[in-house]
Amino acid sequence: MTEVLLKTKANKELALEALSSAIERELKILKAKLKGFEEEIQKFESKHRLSSKEFYEKFESGELGDDEDYFTWWSAIHAHESIQARMETLQELLSQCKQ
């Protein structure tokens, strides 16, 4: 567990309210981005008739070749995972701000 100490001239309630508001805005932005990548991934799954899990395993093992479409799909999967991890962290921080 990481502990973060923040110092500000504002009172605690105001500082926590500002942090909460900023985190909530960022979560909304990330949620929209996540939806976009989910739609992109779904299109690849339909087009190639593979789940992303099956695709990823085959692509990583070299079974699928070097088609640009596959690299785009692979990138979308990684972006999706990265956004999910960031959202989880922000949600955890937001819950701490509201305690």
trRosetta pair geometry for C-beta under 8 A, 3 or more apart (Angstrom, degrees):
i j d omega theta_ij theta_ji phi_ij phi_ji
6 15 7.0 172 112 170 126 135
6 19 7.9 142 52 -75 173 141
8 15 4.8 151 54 -102 148 131
10 14 4.3 -111 171 90 119 121
10 15 4.7 150 88 -59 115 87
10 18 7.3 57 89 0 168 138
11 14 5.0 86 59 13 78 105
11 15 6.9 -151 92 -7 36 92
12 15 5.8 -62 -147 39 28 110
12 16 6.2 22 160 -15 67 109
13 16 6.0 -57 -145 39 28 107
13 17 6.2 30 155 -21 64 108
14 17 5.6 -54 -146 36 30 113
14 18 6.4 30 155 -19 64 105
15 18 5.8 -55 -150 36 30 110
15 19 6.4 28 153 -16 64 107
16 19 5.6 -53 -144 39 33 111
16 20 6.1 37 155 -22 66 106
16 97 4.8 159 -163 -166 89 85
16 98 7.6 154 166 -73 118 37
17 20 5.7 -53 -145 36 28 113
17 21 6.3 30 156 -20 62 107
18 21 5.8 -55 -148 36 28 112
18 22 6.4 26 156 -16 64 108
19 22 5.8 -58 -148 39 30 109
19 23 6.2 28 156 -18 66 109
19 93 7.7 -107 161 151 115 108
19 97 5.1 -154 97 -115 114 139
20 23 5.8 -58 -146 38 28 109
20 24 6.2 29 156 -20 65 108
20 94 6.1 93 -132 -142 73 80
20 97 4.5 -178 -72 124 90 142
20 98 6.3 92 -108 -63 132 87
21 24 5.8 -54 -146 35 28 111
21 25 6.6 29 154 -19 63 104
22 25 5.8 -53 -151 34 31 111
22 26 6.5 30 152 -16 64 107
23 26 5.7 -56 -149 39 33 111
23 27 6.3 36 152 -23 66 105
23 90 5.2 169 -160 -171 99 98
23 93 5.9 -155 -117 97 147 110
23 94 4.6 -171 120 -80 144 97
23 97 6.9 172 17 5 146 151
24 27 5.6 -51 -147 34 32 114
24 28 6.7 36 153 -21 63 101
24 94 6.8 104 -63 -122 72 134
25 28 5.8 -53 -155 31 33 112
25 29 6.7 31 150 -16 65 104
26 29 5.7 -54 -151 36 35 112
26 30 6.2 31 154 -16 68 108
26 90 6.0 -138 97 -135 119 153
27 30 5.7 -56 -143 41 31 109
27 31 6.1 39 155 -27 65 105
27 87 6.2 95 -130 -136 81 87
27 90 5.5 -172 -74 118 93 137
27 91 6.9 93 -109 -70 133 78
27 94 7.3 -12 -41 -45 141 149
28 31 5.7 -51 -147 31 29 114
28 32 6.8 29 154 -17 61 102
29 32 6.0 -57 -158 34 31 109
29 33 6.5 27 149 -15 65 107
30 33 5.5 -54 -147 40 37 112
30 34 6.0 43 152 -26 68 104
30 83 5.3 168 -166 -165 98 100
30 86 6.2 -144 -128 97 149 115
30 87 5.1 -176 122 -77 142 99
30 90 7.4 148 18 26 154 152
31 34 5.6 -50 -146 33 30 115
31 35 6.6 34 153 -21 62 102
31 87 7.3 100 -69 -114 69 137
32 35 5.7 -51 -152 32 32 113
32 36 6.7 34 150 -20 63 103
33 36 5.6 -53 -154 33 35 114
33 37 6.6 29 153 -13 67 104
33 79 7.9 -106 158 156 109 111
33 83 5.7 -155 102 -120 114 149
34 37 5.9 -57 -151 39 32 106
34 38 6.3 35 150 -23 66 106
34 80 6.5 93 -141 -138 71 73
34 83 4.9 -168 -81 122 89 139
34 84 6.8 102 -121 -67 125 71
34 87 7.1 -6 -55 -38 143 147
35 38 5.5 -53 -147 34 32 114
35 39 6.5 33 154 -19 65 103
36 39 5.8 -54 -151 35 31 110
36 40 6.4 29 151 -17 64 107
37 40 5.4 -52 -144 38 36 113
37 41 6.1 38 155 -21 68 105
37 76 5.2 168 -153 -168 90 86
37 79 5.4 -155 -109 97 144 109
37 80 4.2 -170 129 -78 139 91
37 83 6.9 161 19 19 148 144
38 41 5.8 -53 -145 37 29 111
38 42 6.3 33 154 -22 63 106
38 80 6.7 113 -65 -122 62 127
39 42 5.7 -53 -147 34 30 113
39 43 6.6 34 153 -22 63 102
40 43 5.8 -53 -155 31 32 113
40 44 6.8 30 150 -16 64 103
40 76 4.8 -135 107 -137 124 146
41 44 5.7 -54 -153 36 35 111
41 45 6.4 37 150 -21 67 105
41 52 5.6 -7 -173 -76 116 135
41 73 7.1 102 -121 -151 64 79
41 76 5.3 -174 -70 128 83 126
41 77 6.4 103 -109 -78 121 69
41 80 6.4 -3 -42 -45 141 153
42 45 5.5 -52 -147 35 34 114
42 46 6.4 32 154 -16 65 105
43 46 5.9 -56 -148 38 31 108
43 47 6.0 30 155 -20 66 111
44 47 5.7 -56 -141 39 29 112
44 48 5.9 -4 171 10 67 114
44 52 7.4 72 89 -90 117 86
44 55 7.2 30 137 -90 117 172
44 69 7.3 159 -125 170 101 96
44 72 7.7 -172 -88 99 131 94
44 73 4.3 132 -149 -111 159 115
44 76 7.1 165 -10 54 144 147
45 48 6.7 -71 -135 53 19 87
45 49 7.6 68 167 -102 53 12
45 50 6.3 -117 -138 77 62 51
45 51 6.0 19 -135 -120 117 33
45 52 6.1 -62 -77 -45 110 75
45 55 7.5 -117 -98 -23 70 134
46 49 7.3 15 -171 -72 26 52
47 69 7.8 -111 113 -176 143 138
48 55 6.6 75 99 -95 144 121
48 69 7.8 157 -62 134 123 129
48 73 7.7 -19 1 -82 147 162
50 54 4.6 -129 -170 87 96 117
50 55 4.5 119 117 -60 130 89
50 58 7.4 -75 -155 23 153 138
51 54 4.7 94 53 8 81 101
51 55 6.8 -145 92 -5 41 88
52 55 5.4 -52 -143 40 34 116
52 56 6.0 38 157 -26 67 106
52 73 7.5 -160 -124 172 87 106
52 77 5.6 157 -171 -100 124 120
53 56 5.9 -53 -146 32 26 111
53 57 6.6 24 157 -16 61 106
54 57 6.0 -58 -151 36 30 109
54 58 6.3 20 156 -11 66 112
55 58 6.0 -68 -149 43 27 105
55 59 5.8 23 159 -19 69 113
55 64 7.4 31 -156 -61 70 158
55 70 7.6 -164 -175 -137 108 87
55 73 6.2 -70 154 136 148 140
55 77 8.0 -172 90 -52 117 145
56 59 5.8 -55 -138 39 26 109
56 60 6.0 24 162 -17 63 111
56 74 7.2 125 -112 -115 74 78
56 77 6.1 -174 -84 168 118 172
57 60 6.1 -59 -144 39 23 108
57 61 6.3 11 159 -9 61 114
58 61 6.0 -65 -145 43 28 104
58 63 4.2 -79 -166 62 84 124
58 64 5.1 86 130 -39 104 106
59 62 7.8 48 177 -65 29 20
59 63 7.3 -79 -66 50 24 79
59 64 4.9 -33 -93 31 64 133
59 70 5.5 173 -117 -178 122 117
59 73 7.7 -165 -66 86 158 113
59 74 5.8 -154 140 -79 157 117
62 65 8.0 67 -177 -64 59 27
64 67 7.0 -80 147 22 96 105
64 70 5.4 154 124 -115 132 152
65 70 7.1 143 80 5 69 155
66 70 7.2 -140 -161 56 19 127
66 71 7.5 19 -168 -42 61 111
67 70 4.7 93 69 -1 88 104
67 71 7.5 -162 96 -4 50 82
68 71 5.7 -55 -154 36 41 110
68 72 6.4 42 150 -20 70 104
69 72 5.7 -56 -151 36 31 112
69 73 6.4 33 151 -20 65 106
70 73 5.6 -51 -146 36 33 113
70 74 6.2 37 153 -21 65 106
71 74 5.5 -49 -144 37 32 115
71 75 6.3 36 153 -20 63 105
72 75 5.7 -54 -149 36 30 113
72 76 6.4 33 151 -21 64 104
73 76 5.7 -53 -150 33 31 113
73 77 6.6 33 151 -20 64 102
74 77 5.8 -53 -153 32 31 112
74 78 6.6 26 152 -14 64 107
75 78 5.7 -57 -148 39 33 109
75 79 6.1 34 154 -20 67 107
76 79 5.7 -52 -143 37 30 112
76 80 6.2 36 155 -23 63 106
77 80 5.7 -55 -150 34 28 114
77 81 6.5 26 154 -16 63 106
78 81 5.8 -54 -147 37 32 110
78 82 6.2 34 154 -21 65 108
79 82 5.6 -55 -147 37 31 114
79 83 6.3 30 156 -18 65 106
80 83 6.0 -57 -149 36 27 109
80 84 6.4 29 153 -20 63 107
81 84 5.7 -53 -148 35 32 113
81 85 6.5 31 155 -18 65 105
82 85 5.9 -55 -150 35 30 110
82 86 6.4 29 152 -17 64 107
83 86 5.6 -55 -147 38 33 112
83 87 6.2 34 154 -21 66 106
84 87 5.7 -55 -148 36 30 112
84 88 6.5 33 154 -22 64 104
85 88 5.7 -51 -150 32 31 113
85 89 6.6 31 152 -17 63 104
86 89 5.8 -56 -153 36 33 111
86 90 6.3 29 153 -15 67 108
87 90 5.7 -56 -144 41 32 109
87 91 6.1 34 156 -21 67 106
88 91 5.8 -54 -145 36 28 111
88 92 6.5 31 154 -19 62 105
89 92 5.8 -56 -153 35 30 112
89 93 6.4 28 151 -16 65 106
90 93 5.5 -54 -146 39 34 111
90 94 6.1 39 153 -23 67 104
91 94 5.5 -49 -144 34 32 115
91 95 6.5 35 154 -21 63 101
92 95 5.9 -52 -152 32 31 110
92 96 6.8 30 149 -18 62 105
93 96 5.6 -56 -155 35 35 113
93 97 6.5 38 149 -23 67 103
94 97 5.6 -51 -150 31 35 114
94 98 6.5 21 156 -10 66 110
95 98 6.0 -65 -148 43 32 105
95 99 7.0 49 152 -44 63 96
96 99 5.9 -38 -154 3 36 116
